[in-house]
């Protein structure tokens, strides 16, 4: 292979590698976001278990950034849940748990798909790296 052809091939492979690297980074960010969302839902699920039969008990109501209000739990058998498009409906604890469980399962499914795609990008990057090294010899 001539030097010009080799140089062109190296540039092409470097460009392809960079495109794959950027996409892999995006997928890695998606994986982290999905993991955070799943963890948040698991905490909510646990909280739903904890409030059962705790009517009239004092609770801490989170406002955000580590700020809480003291409050009293007026209802422990029903919760208000956002079902999408900012529509909030009343659900029993069991119904809410089922919704949360379904959301966790959906996130886990998406997470597996994204991880599979991420792995494919890593394999493709490894192949280009090997080609790159072979061309430099």
C-alpha positions in Angstrom: 0.0 0.0 0.0 1.4 3.4 -0.9 2.0 6.1 1.7 -0.8 8.3 0.4 -3.3 5.4 0.4 -2.1 4.5 3.9 -2.4 8.0 5.1 -5.9 8.4 3.7 -6.9 5.1 5.2 -5.5 6.2 8.6 -7.4 9.5 8.4 -10.6 7.6 7.5 -10.2 5.2 10.4 -9.4 8.0 12.8 -12.6 9.8 11.7 -14.7 6.6 12.1 -13.2 6.0 15.5 -14.1 9.5 16.7 -17.7 9.2 15.4 -18.0 5.9 17.3 -16.4 7.3 20.4 -18.8 10.2 20.5 -21.8 7.9 20.0 -20.5 5.6 22.7 -20.2 8.5 25.1 -23.8 9.5 24.4 -24.9 5.9 25.1 -22.9 5.8 28.3 -24.7 9.0 29.4 -28.0 7.5 28.6 -27.1 4.4 30.6 -26.3 6.6 33.6 -29.5 8.5 33.3 -31.5 5.3 33.1 -29.8 3.9 36.1 -30.6 7.1 38.1 -34.2 7.0 37.0 -34.5 3.3 38.0 -32.9 4.0 41.4 -35.3 6.8 42.0 -38.3 4.6 41.1 -37.0 1.9 43.4 -36.8 4.4 46.3 -40.4 5.5 45.5 -41.5 1.9 45.5 -39.9 1.4 48.9 -41.5 4.6 50.2 -44.9 3.4 49.1 -44.3 0.2 51.3 -43.3 2.4 54.2 -46.3 4.7 54.3 -48.9 1.9 54.3 -50.9 2.1 57.5 -49.1 5.2 58.7 -52.1 7.6 58.5 -51.8 10.6 60.8 -48.1 10.0 61.4 -45.6 12.8 61.1 -43.5 12.7 58.0 -40.9 14.9 56.3 -42.0 16.3 52.9 -39.0 17.0 50.6 -39.1 20.3 48.8 -35.8 19.7 47.0 -32.1 20.4 47.6 -32.2 18.8 51.0 -35.0 21.0 52.3 -37.9 19.4 54.1 -41.2 20.4 55.7 -42.7 18.5 58.6 -46.1 17.2 57.8 -48.8 14.8 58.7 -49.8 12.0 56.5 -53.6 12.5 55.9 -54.0 9.5 53.6 -52.0 6.3 53.6 -54.1 4.1 51.3 -54.1 6.3 48.2 -51.5 8.4 46.4 -51.5 10.9 43.6 -49.4 9.8 40.6 -48.4 11.6 37.4 -49.5 9.3 34.6 -48.0 11.4 31.8 -48.7 14.8 30.1 -48.9 16.3 33.6 -52.1 14.4 34.3 -52.3 13.4 38.0 -54.7 10.7 39.1 -55.5 9.1 42.5 -54.4 5.5 42.8 -54.4 2.9 45.5 -51.0 2.0 46.9 -51.2 -1.3 45.1 -52.0 0.3 41.8 -49.2 2.9 42.3 -46.8 0.0 43.1 -47.8 -1.8 39.9 -47.3 1.4 37.8 -43.9 1.9 39.4 -42.9 -1.7 38.9 -44.0 -1.5 35.2 -41.9 1.7 34.8 -38.9 -0.1 36.4 -39.3 -3.0 34.1 -39.5 -0.8 31.1 -36.4 1.2 32.1 -34.5 -2.1 32.7 -35.5 -3.3 29.2 -34.4 0.0 27.6 -31.2 -0.1 29.7 -30.3 -3.6 28.4 -30.9 -2.4 24.8 -28.7 0.7 25.3 -26.0 -1.4 26.9 -26.1 -3.9 24.0 -25.7 -1.0 21.5 -22.9 0.4 23.7 -21.1 -2.9 23.6 -21.4 -3.0 19.8 -19.8 0.4 19.5 -17.0 -0.7 21.8 -16.3 -3.7 19.7 -16.3 -1.6 16.5 -13.9 0.8 18.2 -11.6 -2.0 19.2 -11.7 -3.3 15.6 -10.7 0.1 14.2 -8.0 0.4 16.8 -6.5 -2.9 15.7 -6.8 -1.9 12.0 -5.2 1.5 12.9 -2.3 -0.3 14.6 -1.8 -2.7 11.7 -1.7 0.2 9.2 0.9 2.0 11.2 3.4 -0.9 10.9 
